[in-house]
Amino acid sequence: MCYTLILFTVMNMFQSPNVIFKFESGSSTKGWQVVDDRVMGGRSQGDFTINSEGFGVFEGYVTTENNGGFSSLRYNFDGIKTTGFESVVLKLKGDGKSYQFRLKGSDNQRHSYIYTFTTTGLEQEIIIPLKDFSPRFRGRQLNLPNFDADQIEQIAFLIGNKTNERFYLAIESITLK
């Protein structure tokens, strides 16, 4: 019995190579960081918790007051290779609003690669081809190729629809396919 417990523990220490993050009951928010427009004087406020169903819940409000207008949730990690994968798969449930999913091939890269998606209010599986992530910096399209890096070191969700609104996004998993 002790051997089985050790084997189970060791197997769960390593996620399969295609899993970027999977939330479960008992998951931690460690490593996830909320970054709002407050870094530039805005007044938006996001929060990140794990709900009773084991989903990571990013919620709060965005306000354009004081030149604000966004809230984001970021996760940095040791690089995950993208070689052999074509898409990012998001399993989540949103509130009917539009969000950006962002990635970076390197944590020290200044620009992000962005894909905008709209939630339906129901559980969804959103499949995003890696080649469809376009490079942007502070909302501006860059004259660079779309995402073609061989690894990912940062992912992020961002809401910034240029309106005052509450938001709710429950995330189950983020994987490569």
PATI-403377 format. One record per residue: x, y, z of N, C-alpha, C, O in turn. Coordinates in steps of 0.02 Angstrom, whole numbers, m for minus. Atoms other than C-alpha are relative to their C-alpha. Example, Ala and Ser with C-alpha at 12.3 -4.5 7.8 and 13.67 -1.06 7.14 Angstrom:
! residues 2
+--------+--------+--------+--------+--------+--------+--------+--------+--------+--------+--------+--------+
:   n.px :   n.py :   n.pz :  ca.px :  ca.py :  ca.pz :   c.px :   c.py :   c.pz :   o.px :   o.py :   o.pz :
+--------+--------+--------+--------+--------+--------+--------+--------+--------+--------+--------+--------+
:     45 :    m59 :      0 :    615 :   m225 :    390 :     45 :     60 :      0 :     97 :     59 :     33 :
:    m42 :    m59 :     m3 :    684 :    m53 :    357 :    m39 :     55 :     37 :    m14 :    110 :     45 :
+--------+--------+--------+--------+--------+--------+--------+--------+--------+--------+--------+--------+
//
This chain:
! residues 177
+--------+--------+--------+--------+--------+--------+--------+--------+--------+--------+--------+--------+
:   n.px :   n.py :   n.pz :  ca.px :  ca.py :  ca.pz :   c.px :   c.py :   c.pz :   o.px :   o.py :   o.pz :
+--------+--------+--------+--------+--------+--------+--------+--------+--------+--------+--------+--------+
:     41 :    m60 :      0 :      0 :      0 :      0 :     44 :     63 :      0 :     28 :    111 :    m35 :
:    m46 :    m57 :     m2 :    142 :    120 :     40 :     30 :     12 :    m69 :     36 :     70 :    m90 :
:    m28 :     m6 :     66 :    219 :     84 :   m131 :    m50 :     33 :    m48 :    m31 :     75 :    m88 :
:     53 :    m29 :     42 :     53 :    126 :   m217 :     m7 :     74 :     13 :    m14 :    114 :    m34 :
:      7 :    m70 :    m18 :     40 :    291 :   m124 :     59 :     40 :    m27 :     50 :     94 :    m54 :
:    m60 :    m35 :     26 :    219 :    339 :   m170 :     m4 :      6 :    m75 :     10 :     60 :   m103 :
:      5 :     m1 :     73 :    192 :    292 :   m352 :    m52 :     51 :    m22 :    m40 :     88 :    m70 :
:     53 :    m47 :     16 :     29 :    392 :   m358 :     25 :     72 :      9 :     13 :    115 :    m33 :
:    m26 :    m67 :    m14 :    116 :    544 :   m280 :     50 :     21 :    m52 :     48 :     77 :    m77 :
:    m51 :    m16 :     50 :    263 :    536 :   m400 :    m33 :     13 :    m68 :    m14 :     59 :   m103 :
:     34 :     m9 :     65 :    147 :    518 :   m551 :    m36 :     67 :     m2 :    m38 :     98 :    m55 :
:     37 :    m63 :      0 :     45 :    670 :   m498 :     46 :     61 :      5 :     23 :    117 :     m7 :
:    m47 :    m56 :     m2 :    201 :    777 :   m475 :     14 :     25 :    m71 :     32 :     84 :    m80 :
:    m16 :    m18 :     69 :    223 :    778 :   m664 :    m64 :      1 :    m41 :    m97 :    m51 :    m49 :
:     57 :     m3 :     45 :     85 :    840 :   m776 :     22 :    m23 :    m68 :     81 :    m16 :    m85 :
:    m18 :     21 :     67 :     79 :    770 :   m951 :     26 :     61 :    m38 :      7 :    118 :    m22 :
:    m32 :    m57 :     33 :    179 :    878 :  m1073 :    m47 :     48 :    m34 :    m28 :    105 :    m49 :
:     45 :    m46 :     33 :     25 :    952 :  m1153 :    m42 :     42 :     48 :    m78 :     86 :     26 :
:     39 :    m38 :    m49 :    m51 :   1020 :   m992 :     41 :     60 :     23 :     95 :     53 :     52 :
:    m32 :    m61 :    m26 :     m3 :   1201 :   m957 :    m23 :     10 :     71 :     18 :     22 :    116 :
:     27 :     m3 :    m68 :   m118 :   1210 :   m805 :    m69 :    m31 :      2 :   m110 :    m20 :    m43 :
:     66 :     29 :    m11 :   m266 :   1111 :   m740 :    m19 :     13 :     72 :     17 :     m5 :    118 :
:     25 :    m15 :    m67 :   m367 :   1171 :   m592 :    m40 :    m59 :     25 :    m75 :    m93 :    m13 :
:     37 :     54 :    m33 :   m439 :   1046 :   m469 :    m14 :     22 :     71 :     16 :     71 :     95 :
:     11 :    m14 :    m70 :   m509 :   1047 :   m294 :     67 :     m6 :     36 :    104 :    m54 :     25 :
:    m63 :      0 :    m35 :   m363 :   1089 :   m181 :     56 :     34 :    m38 :    112 :     41 :    m12 :
:    m51 :    m37 :     38 :   m269 :   1183 :   m319 :     17 :     65 :     38 :    m22 :     89 :     79 :
:    m23 :    m62 :    m31 :   m172 :   1336 :   m265 :      2 :     55 :    m52 :      7 :     42 :   m112 :
:     m7 :    m58 :     45 :   m168 :   1510 :   m339 :     73 :     23 :     m2 :     89 :     73 :    m33 :
:    m71 :    m18 :     m1 :     20 :   1513 :   m307 :     27 :      4 :    m71 :     16 :    m41 :   m112 :
:    m29 :    m10 :     66 :    112 :   1580 :   m458 :    m44 :     42 :    m46 :    m20 :     70 :    m95 :
:     46 :    m42 :     40 :    m42 :   1668 :   m529 :      0 :     70 :     29 :      1 :     79 :     89 :
:     m5 :    m69 :    m21 :    m37 :   1857 :   m523 :    m53 :     42 :    m36 :    m58 :     41 :    m97 :
:     48 :    m48 :     29 :   m177 :   1984 :   m550 :     36 :     66 :    m10 :     68 :     92 :     36 :
:    m29 :    m66 :     16 :   m117 :   2143 :   m636 :    m56 :     42 :    m31 :    m82 :     26 :    m84 :
:     54 :    m45 :     22 :   m244 :   2283 :   m654 :     29 :     65 :    m26 :     89 :     77 :    m22 :
:    m21 :    m66 :     24 :   m238 :   2456 :   m730 :     24 :     45 :     57 :     46 :    101 :     45 :
:    m25 :    m38 :    m57 :   m194 :   2516 :   m554 :     74 :     15 :     m6 :     99 :     63 :     23 :
:    m72 :    m11 :      9 :    m12 :   2500 :   m607 :     13 :     66 :    m37 :     69 :     91 :    m37 :
:     m8 :    m64 :     36 :    m44 :   2658 :   m711 :    m53 :     50 :     23 :    m69 :     98 :    m13 :
:     46 :    m49 :    m29 :   m169 :   2747 :   m598 :    m74 :    m15 :     m8 :   m115 :     23 :     16 :
:     70 :     18 :      9 :   m330 :   2659 :   m649 :    m31 :    m27 :     64 :      1 :    m29 :    116 :
:     36 :     22 :    m60 :   m461 :   2591 :   m530 :    m35 :    m68 :     m9 :    m79 :    m85 :     31 :
:     30 :     67 :      9 :   m507 :   2419 :   m599 :     27 :    m47 :     54 :     81 :    m35 :     82 :
:    m20 :     46 :    m53 :   m497 :   2272 :   m479 :    m19 :    m71 :    m18 :    m77 :    m87 :    m26 :
:     12 :     71 :     12 :   m477 :   2088 :   m516 :     21 :    m41 :     60 :     60 :    m18 :    102 :
:    m16 :     45 :    m54 :   m466 :   1941 :   m397 :      4 :    m70 :    m30 :    m27 :    m85 :    m81 :
:     m7 :     68 :     24 :   m417 :   1759 :   m419 :     m3 :    m49 :     59 :     36 :    m44 :    106 :
:     10 :     50 :    m52 :   m477 :   1613 :   m312 :    m15 :    m67 :    m32 :    m25 :    m72 :    m92 :
:     22 :     66 :     21 :   m516 :   1428 :   m325 :    m69 :    m11 :     29 :    m78 :     m5 :     90 :
:     68 :      9 :    m26 :   m703 :   1391 :   m312 :    m10 :    m72 :     25 :     35 :   m114 :     20 :
:     14 :     65 :    m30 :   m786 :   1240 :   m230 :     m1 :    m57 :    m52 :      7 :   m115 :    m33 :
:     m2 :     51 :     53 :   m793 :   1149 :   m399 :     71 :    m12 :    m24 :     83 :    m55 :    m66 :
:    m70 :      9 :     20 :   m604 :   1166 :   m417 :     21 :     42 :    m60 :     75 :     31 :    m87 :
:    m17 :    m44 :     56 :   m607 :   1299 :   m555 :     39 :     60 :     27 :     27 :     83 :     83 :
:    m32 :    m63 :    m15 :   m488 :   1447 :   m553 :    m46 :     56 :    m22 :    m65 :     59 :    m80 :
:     49 :    m52 :     15 :   m603 :   1599 :   m544 :     33 :     69 :      0 :     58 :     93 :     52 :
:    m25 :    m68 :     10 :   m544 :   1767 :   m613 :    m62 :     44 :     m5 :   m101 :     37 :    m52 :
:     59 :    m42 :     m1 :   m674 :   1899 :   m569 :     16 :     68 :     29 :     67 :     78 :     62 :
:     m8 :    m67 :    m27 :   m695 :   2081 :   m526 :    m38 :     50 :    m42 :    m91 :     35 :    m69 :
:     32 :    m51 :     41 :   m737 :   2242 :   m615 :     55 :     40 :    m36 :    111 :     47 :    m12 :
:    m42 :    m44 :     40 :   m659 :   2351 :   m748 :    m35 :     67 :     m5 :    m95 :     71 :    m18 :
:     27 :    m67 :      8 :   m683 :   2538 :   m750 :     48 :     42 :    m42 :    109 :     35 :    m36 :
:    m41 :    m45 :     41 :   m622 :   2667 :   m874 :     18 :     65 :     38 :     52 :    108 :     12 :
:    m14 :    m58 :    m42 :   m615 :   2794 :   m732 :     76 :      9 :      9 :    113 :    m40 :     16 :
:    m70 :    m17 :    m11 :   m447 :   2882 :   m713 :     46 :    m31 :    m53 :    102 :    m53 :    m38 :
:    m38 :     28 :     57 :   m388 :   2820 :   m886 :     15 :    m74 :      7 :     65 :    m99 :    m21 :
:    m10 :     72 :     m8 :   m405 :   2638 :   m834 :    m39 :    m38 :    m52 :    m62 :    m11 :   m102 :
:     41 :     38 :     46 :   m493 :   2496 :   m919 :     21 :    m73 :    m10 :     m2 :   m104 :    m58 :
:    m16 :     71 :     10 :   m413 :   2323 :   m895 :     16 :    m34 :     66 :     35 :     m2 :    116 :
:    m22 :     44 :    m54 :   m383 :   2180 :   m776 :     28 :    m62 :    m33 :      0 :    m87 :    m82 :
:    m30 :     60 :     30 :   m270 :   2032 :   m812 :     22 :    m49 :     54 :     31 :    m31 :    112 :
:    m22 :     54 :    m42 :   m219 :   1867 :   m737 :     57 :    m34 :    m36 :     49 :    m58 :    m92 :
:    m59 :     27 :     33 :    m43 :   1803 :   m774 :     29 :    m59 :     38 :     22 :    m66 :     99 :
:    m34 :     58 :    m29 :     53 :   1643 :   m745 :     66 :    m11 :    m36 :     66 :    m24 :    m96 :
:    m67 :     13 :     28 :    241 :   1625 :   m773 :     21 :    m70 :     22 :      4 :    m92 :     77 :
:    m21 :     69 :    m16 :    320 :   1452 :   m778 :     62 :    m16 :    m41 :     79 :     19 :    m89 :
:    m56 :     24 :     41 :    471 :   1357 :   m841 :    m29 :    m18 :    m68 :    m86 :    m41 :    m73 :
:     24 :      9 :     68 :    455 :   1341 :  m1029 :    m31 :    m68 :    m14 :     m5 :   m120 :      7 :
:     32 :     60 :     26 :    336 :   1213 :  m1104 :     10 :      1 :    m75 :     m8 :     49 :   m109 :
:    m13 :      5 :     72 :    387 :   1156 :  m1278 :    m65 :     m2 :    m39 :   m113 :    m36 :    m19 :
:     59 :      0 :     43 :    261 :   1190 :  m1416 :     11 :    m43 :    m62 :    m36 :    m53 :   m102 :
:    m16 :     42 :     58 :    348 :   1079 :  m1544 :    m47 :    m60 :     m2 :    m54 :    m96 :     48 :
:     46 :     55 :      7 :    223 :    952 :  m1610 :    m72 :     16 :     18 :   m117 :    m25 :      8 :
:     68 :    m21 :    m18 :     71 :   1049 :  m1548 :    m22 :     55 :    m48 :     19 :     94 :    m72 :
:     26 :    m50 :     47 :    m42 :   1157 :  m1656 :    m46 :     51 :     33 :    m56 :    105 :      5 :
:     51 :    m43 :    m29 :   m167 :   1235 :  m1535 :      6 :      3 :     76 :     35 :    m41 :    108 :
:     13 :     m6 :    m72 :   m203 :   1297 :  m1360 :    m74 :    m15 :      9 :   m115 :      9 :    m29 :
:     70 :     17 :    m15 :   m363 :   1226 :  m1285 :    m17 :     28 :     68 :     14 :     10 :    118 :
:     25 :    m29 :    m63 :   m455 :   1326 :  m1152 :    m66 :    m34 :     17 :   m112 :    m34 :    m23 :
:     63 :     25 :    m26 :   m589 :   1240 :  m1049 :    m21 :     47 :     55 :     15 :     54 :    105 :
:     21 :    m52 :    m47 :   m688 :   1372 :   m956 :    m74 :     14 :     m5 :   m109 :    m12 :    m47 :
:     69 :    m25 :      2 :   m853 :   1453 :   m917 :      4 :     75 :     15 :     31 :     95 :     66 :
:     m3 :    m73 :     m8 :   m873 :   1641 :   m940 :    m68 :     30 :     10 :   m117 :     m3 :     27 :
:     59 :    m40 :    m14 :  m1003 :   1776 :   m926 :    m30 :     32 :    m62 :    m70 :     78 :    m56 :
:     25 :    m29 :     62 :  m1038 :   1815 :  m1109 :     42 :     58 :    m26 :     25 :     88 :    m77 :
:    m43 :    m56 :     20 :   m899 :   1945 :  m1121 :     60 :    m24 :    m41 :     75 :    m84 :    m43 :
:    m60 :     15 :     38 :   m745 :   1953 :  m1232 :     62 :      7 :     45 :     66 :     51 :     87 :
:    m63 :      1 :    m37 :   m573 :   1913 :  m1161 :     57 :    m11 :    m50 :     46 :    m33 :   m106 :
:    m60 :     17 :     38 :   m397 :   1901 :  m1227 :     35 :    m57 :     37 :     39 :    m58 :     98 :
:    m46 :     48 :    m27 :   m290 :   1748 :  m1202 :     67 :     18 :    m30 :     73 :     27 :    m91 :
:    m65 :    m25 :     21 :   m107 :   1796 :  m1211 :     54 :    m51 :     17 :     50 :    m88 :     66 :
:    m57 :     40 :    m17 :     56 :   1703 :  m1219 :     64 :     34 :    m21 :     65 :     77 :    m65 :
:    m67 :    m24 :     15 :    241 :   1739 :  m1222 :     46 :    m60 :     m6 :     42 :   m107 :     33 :
:    m50 :     53 :      9 :    380 :   1629 :  m1287 :     55 :      5 :     51 :     89 :    m44 :     65 :
:    m51 :    m11 :    m51 :    496 :   1705 :  m1157 :    m27 :     49 :     51 :    m61 :     98 :     34 :
:     24 :    m43 :    m54 :    459 :   1784 :   m989 :     25 :     72 :     m6 :     m9 :    118 :     15 :
:    m27 :    m69 :      5 :    570 :   1934 :  m1029 :    m18 :     35 :    m65 :      6 :     90 :    m78 :
:     24 :    m31 :     62 :    486 :   1968 :  m1197 :    m48 :     57 :     18 :    m91 :     48 :     61 :
:     42 :    m58 :    m17 :    402 :   2139 :  m1194 :    m70 :     m6 :    m29 :   m118 :     13 :      3 :
:     66 :      5 :     31 :    260 :   2103 :  m1315 :    m31 :    m68 :     14 :      3 :   m116 :     34 :
:     38 :     62 :     m9 :    126 :   1969 :  m1301 :    m29 :    m20 :    m67 :    m37 :     20 :   m113 :
:     38 :     25 :     57 :     42 :   1860 :  m1430 :    m71 :    m11 :     25 :    m82 :    m43 :     76 :
:     68 :     m7 :    m26 :   m145 :   1885 :  m1416 :    m51 :    m33 :    m46 :    m46 :    m31 :   m107 :
:     58 :     25 :     35 :   m305 :   1797 :  m1466 :    m61 :     21 :     40 :    m63 :      9 :    101 :
:     61 :    m21 :    m34 :   m476 :   1870 :  m1424 :    m55 :    m51 :    m11 :    m66 :    m75 :    m67 :
:     56 :     48 :      4 :   m622 :   1754 :  m1385 :    m59 :     28 :     40 :    m50 :     69 :     85 :
:     61 :    m21 :    m35 :   m801 :   1779 :  m1326 :    m30 :    m61 :     35 :    m37 :   m114 :      5 :
:     31 :     54 :    m38 :   m879 :   1674 :  m1190 :    m75 :      0 :    m12 :   m104 :     50 :    m36 :
:     72 :      8 :     14 :  m1058 :   1610 :  m1201 :    m43 :     m1 :     63 :   m104 :      1 :     57 :
:     39 :      9 :    m61 :  m1109 :   1595 :  m1018 :     m7 :    m73 :     17 :    m30 :    m90 :     72 :
:      2 :     73 :    m10 :  m1097 :   1405 :  m1036 :     72 :    m26 :      2 :    119 :     10 :    m16 :
:    m66 :     30 :      3 :   m950 :   1287 :  m1016 :     20 :     m6 :    m74 :    m20 :    m24 :   m116 :
:    m26 :      0 :     68 :   m841 :   1297 :  m1172 :     68 :    m33 :     m4 :    106 :    m34 :     44 :
:    m67 :     21 :     17 :   m692 :   1217 :  m1252 :     20 :     42 :    m60 :     m8 :     35 :   m114 :
:    m21 :    m46 :     52 :   m604 :   1350 :  m1354 :     68 :    m24 :    m26 :    116 :    m28 :     12 :
:    m61 :     24 :     32 :   m472 :   1287 :  m1476 :     30 :     57 :    m42 :     m2 :     82 :    m88 :
:    m32 :    m57 :     33 :   m349 :   1421 :  m1533 :     64 :    m24 :    m34 :    111 :    m44 :      1 :
:    m63 :     18 :     34 :   m219 :   1381 :  m1667 :     56 :     47 :     22 :     48 :    108 :     24 :
:    m57 :    m41 :    m21 :    m48 :   1440 :  m1609 :     17 :     53 :    m52 :     36 :    109 :    m34 :
:    m17 :    m47 :     53 :    m21 :   1523 :  m1778 :    m48 :     61 :     m3 :    m34 :    109 :    m39 :
:     49 :    m55 :      0 :   m174 :   1636 :  m1744 :     13 :     52 :     54 :    m23 :    101 :     58 :
:    m17 :    m49 :    m51 :    m93 :   1726 :  m1597 :     41 :     56 :    m32 :     95 :     43 :    m59 :
:    m35 :    m56 :     32 :    m43 :   1900 :  m1658 :     39 :     41 :     51 :     17 :     48 :    108 :
:    m42 :    m38 :    m46 :     95 :   2008 :  m1582 :    m27 :     70 :     12 :    m45 :    106 :    m34 :
:     23 :    m67 :    m19 :     43 :   2162 :  m1486 :     39 :     25 :     60 :     65 :    m13 :    100 :
:    m31 :    m32 :    m58 :    116 :   2285 :  m1365 :    m43 :     59 :     19 :    m54 :    105 :    m22 :
:     45 :    m52 :    m25 :      3 :   2396 :  m1260 :    m57 :     15 :    m47 :    m74 :     72 :    m60 :
:     59 :     m6 :     43 :   m143 :   2363 :  m1376 :     14 :     13 :    m73 :    m33 :     13 :   m114 :
:    m17 :    m16 :     70 :    m50 :   2401 :  m1537 :     28 :    m61 :    m35 :     72 :    m96 :    m10 :
:    m25 :     54 :     43 :    m23 :   2275 :  m1675 :     72 :     14 :    m20 :     88 :     70 :    m39 :
:    m70 :     m8 :     19 :    162 :   2247 :  m1709 :     13 :    m30 :    m68 :    m21 :    m77 :    m89 :
:    m19 :     26 :     66 :    242 :   2217 :  m1878 :     50 :    m57 :      9 :    109 :    m52 :    m10 :
:    m39 :     61 :    m13 :    307 :   2045 :  m1826 :    m43 :    m59 :    m22 :   m104 :    m53 :    m28 :
:     40 :     59 :     17 :    255 :   1869 :  m1877 :    m42 :    m22 :     60 :    m27 :     m6 :    118 :
:     40 :     30 :    m54 :    119 :   1781 :  m1777 :     42 :    m49 :     38 :     98 :    m65 :     18 :
:    m37 :     43 :    m45 :    172 :   1664 :  m1638 :     31 :    m60 :    m37 :     m3 :    m96 :    m73 :
:    m35 :     57 :     31 :    303 :   1539 :  m1696 :     57 :    m25 :     45 :    101 :    m61 :     21 :
:    m52 :     21 :    m46 :    410 :   1510 :  m1541 :     m6 :    m75 :     14 :    m58 :   m105 :      4 :
:      0 :     72 :    m14 :    459 :   1334 :  m1489 :    m17 :    m15 :     73 :    m15 :    m73 :     94 :
:     21 :     11 :    m69 :    403 :   1361 :  m1309 :    m43 :     58 :     23 :    m46 :    111 :     m8 :
:     41 :    m52 :    m33 :    285 :   1460 :  m1196 :     25 :      5 :     72 :     36 :    m46 :    105 :
:    m21 :    m11 :    m69 :    342 :   1538 :  m1031 :    m49 :     43 :     40 :    m42 :     49 :    101 :
:     50 :    m39 :    m36 :    194 :   1649 :   m988 :    m67 :     m5 :    m37 :    m70 :     m3 :    m98 :
:     68 :     m4 :     26 :      6 :   1642 :  m1012 :    m37 :     53 :     39 :    m19 :     68 :     96 :
:     39 :    m51 :    m35 :   m123 :   1773 :   m967 :    m70 :      4 :    m30 :    m81 :    m10 :    m89 :
:     67 :    m19 :     21 :   m307 :   1815 :   m976 :     m6 :     74 :     14 :     18 :     98 :     65 :
:      9 :    m72 :     m9 :   m355 :   1998 :   m998 :    m70 :     19 :    m22 :    m95 :     m6 :    m73 :
:     62 :    m31 :     21 :   m519 :   2091 :  m1002 :     11 :     75 :     m3 :     38 :    104 :     43 :
:     m9 :    m72 :     10 :   m519 :   2267 :  m1071 :    m43 :     22 :    m59 :    m17 :     39 :   m112 :
:     48 :    m12 :     54 :   m675 :   2301 :  m1174 :    m20 :     74 :     m8 :    m70 :     89 :    m40 :
:     12 :    m72 :      4 :   m668 :   2492 :  m1156 :    m69 :     20 :     26 :   m101 :     65 :     m1 :
:     64 :    m15 :    m31 :   m822 :   2491 :  m1047 :      4 :    m17 :     74 :     47 :    m57 :     95 :
:      4 :     16 :    m71 :   m865 :   2487 :   m862 :    m42 :    m64 :      7 :    m99 :    m66 :    m16 :
:     37 :     63 :     m5 :   m915 :   2308 :   m819 :     30 :    m46 :     53 :     90 :    m43 :     68 :
:    m22 :     54 :    m44 :   m906 :   2167 :   m694 :     17 :    m59 :    m45 :     m9 :    m64 :   m101 :
:    m19 :     58 :     40 :   m826 :   2006 :   m756 :      8 :    m62 :     43 :     21 :    m58 :    103 :
:     m6 :     65 :    m34 :   m820 :   1821 :   m712 :     23 :    m52 :    m50 :    m10 :    m64 :   m101 :
:    m27 :     52 :     44 :   m714 :   1686 :   m792 :     24 :    m57 :     43 :     71 :    m49 :     83 :
:    m18 :     61 :    m37 :   m703 :   1509 :   m719 :     40 :    m45 :    m46 :     15 :    m67 :    m98 :
:    m46 :     36 :     43 :   m554 :   1415 :   m790 :     10 :    m71 :     26 :     28 :    m80 :     85 :
:    m12 :     70 :    m19 :   m542 :   1225 :   m788 :     71 :    m21 :    m19 :    108 :    m48 :     23 :
:    m67 :     21 :     22 :   m385 :   1195 :   m892 :     23 :     39 :    m61 :    m16 :     69 :    m98 :
:    m34 :    m30 :     57 :   m262 :   1262 :  m1019 :     49 :    m53 :    m24 :     95 :    m71 :     12 :
:    m43 :     53 :     26 :   m179 :   1131 :  m1130 :     23 :     15 :    m71 :     m4 :     59 :   m104 :
:    m21 :     m2 :     70 :    m86 :   1110 :  m1293 :    m26 :    m62 :    m35 :    m30 :   m116 :     m6 :
:     28 :     56 :     39 :   m159 :   1001 :  m1430 :     36 :     m3 :    m66 :     22 :    m47 :   m107 :
+--------+--------+--------+--------+--------+--------+--------+--------+--------+--------+--------+--------+
//
